[in-house]
Amino acid sequence: MTLFLKTLICATYFQYIENFVIPLQKFHGLITSIDDFLIAGFICLMLLQKLITRKTTYLNGSKIYIILFFFFFIFTFSAIANKVPFINVFFSFKDILLEFSFLYALTICIIKRDKIKSLINFTLKIFVLQFIIQLFQLLIAVKMGVLNSDSLKGTFPRSNNLGYVYFFFIFYCLHIGVIYKQKKYIVYALIFIVGLLMSTAYFAVLMLPIVFIAYHRNYFLSKKYVVKFVLLSMFFICFFSITATSISRRENRLERLRYGDFYLFNPRYWVNFVSHSEFDVSQGSARMLWFSVTYNQLESKAFHPLIGMGPGMYTSFAAYRLMPSTNKAIYDIFHQRELGLDVFVDSQIIPLWGEFGYIGLFLIIFLFFYFIFRYLKIYYKTSDLQLKALSITSSAGAFFILIGMYINHFLETQVIMFTYVILLSFTEKLLTEELTLKSHENSPNK
């Protein structure tokens, strides 16, 4: 099992290695699908094993699967009611529900405590290697004069994807390093923080100090720690601003003209970024404009607004890949192409709402709120240090994804959800082990 999971981790995090090995580029589709085949095969094997052995598995997080069952029901009903083609349903399932199915398969398989620790350490080493690859990419990009905000992405599809995944491991390593005083994890955290800064993932950089302080507020109540962490956060953000503006010197020319070379230091840029730009397609992603468009499309094109237009039919990765009529109607609706802007929607909320209606959107948001409070409760109840570290990271990760769904397609970005699902499964495994031990201790037959 450990060997399989290590293979899967490598297949997931190195699936875009073909960008650096030209002969492999002709096999792009096959290489980037290896992880999907491995996950699908693993799910089938676990379900088959469960069917053959007829073993009843107690699921601590059974409410998770109840919520997911209701979402799957909406997914299926919306597909049938809207007469969605099978190919759209297939790709939508792969993008949204495959990772949650993988979570169930991981939960019912057997992974021992020492193997979990081994897998986490293996994954941390993978991201040290990602950082080294980023350094090589930096040297090459500077030498060739092609350095931009998407140059330092390791073996990930986009640099911000790498930055978002760094968030989970930085939080985990900072928790163990700062709270448990383990220097090795402080070193890991510092390496990953530099990697995050190099990735120029604005959202992750902003959220990291905020979320870490919020989740460890009791620890930072002492003035001594507050001052240190605030100063460190200020240095962190300033260093990022300098790095990001330097890397994207050839990009964002409009921002430079309006707010100066180091526009990320200008408060007016950030006020505009979170307010006016959300309503102006020429200055940002115009997410607020997409909300009104989606509302109108649901009223006119969906079988019913409560269940949406169907999986893979509206602004999701599957919809842009297959381009059904419901997506063609709003493709380039704001004439983004003429302005030289991205025609894709930079938000997970919009495709969830458009494809699965009000019910589907509510269920996904409710699921991540459940994750936040469930794992926070476990953190305060358990005395197991490893379980504490994983549970608080799982809770913080859910919060990060929940807010991030407004910013980007977090749920459909496989590297993000794969990382989070792995953390969730390890948390559930350790929790099951702890509860089993307690039940044996309290057993009258002891």
Buried (B, 14 or more C-beta within 10 A) or exposed (E): EBEEBBEBBBBBBBBBBBBEEEEEEEEEEEBBBBBBEBBBEBBEEBBEEBEEEEEEEEBBBEEBBEBBEBBBBBBEBBBEBBEBEEEBBBBBBBBBBBBBBBBBBBBBBEBEBEBBEBBBEBBBEBBBBBBEBBEEBBEEBEEEEEBBBBBBBBBBBBBBBBBBBBBBBBBBBBBBBBBEEBEEBBEBBBBBBBBBBBBBBBBBBBBBBEBBBEBBEEBBEEEEBBEEBEEEBEEBBEBBBBBBBEBBBEEBEEBBEBBBEBBBBBEEBBEBBEEEBBEBBEBBBBBBBBBEBBEEBBEEBBBBBBBBBBBBBBBBBBBBEBEBEBBEEBBEBBEBEEEEBEEEBBBBBBBBBBBBBBBBBBBBBEBBEBBBEBBBEBBEEBEBEBBBBBBBBBBBBBBBBBBBBBBBBBBBBBBBBBBBBBBBBBBBBBBBBBEEEEEEEEEEEE
